[in-house]
Amino acid sequence: MSGTKGRAASRAGDPWLLVIDPQRIFADADSPWGSPFFPEAMEHTARLAAAVGPGRTVVTRWLPTADRDTSWGDYFAAWPHADVPATDARFDLVPGARGLSSRPTVDLPTFGKWGTPLAGIVGQAPRLLVAGVSTDCCVISTVLAAADAGAHIDVVTDACAASTTEDGAAALQVMGLFAPQVRLVTSAEVLAPTP
């Protein structure tokens, strides 16, 4: 990782940092989806991105562009604050996320971000350091799909922001069941020099 060798470096190859949906809708305190853990998670994410580098960091965004004739119609009926045009400022990246990657964002209308667009950047079976929001929705959806596809994943627990303490803990417990494909680590463990 740009000269930094931590616990995550124990797997072959340089890792990619995947930062899931660091957007205003998940960060703003007045948003129904705002995570109280977002500021702290972004601090850890920024340190990870500095170590990995902007060329190996990918940032995603969730956009409200799903077909309303599917179950997404029910979803948007339940969450009308998100049923606005994708150009609305609430879907913008938070300022601290704008410089993390030298690549365009991967924008998708789905909880999970693993799929052809992301695999086209990081490869079919990459090493991923996963950060972002929310632990109990878009993070877990992405992690389980990526693990199923053969990725090696380190979920950086303190760089993920949950909707609540309880829901975040439940999501981490579920992801932890998928070892050895999925490991739960802290940013300190990832960034610590190896002997």
Secondary structure, DSSP 8 states (H G I E B T S, - for coil): -TT---GGGGSSS--EEEEE--BHHHH-TTSTT--TTHHHHHHHHHHHHHHH-GGGEEEEEE-S-S-TTSHHHHHHHH-GGG-S-TTSGGGSB-GGGTTS-SS--EEESSS---SHHHHHHH-SS-EEEEEEE-IIIIIHHHHHHHHHTT-EEEEEEEEEE-SSHHHHHHHHHHHHTTTTTEEEE-HHHHHS---
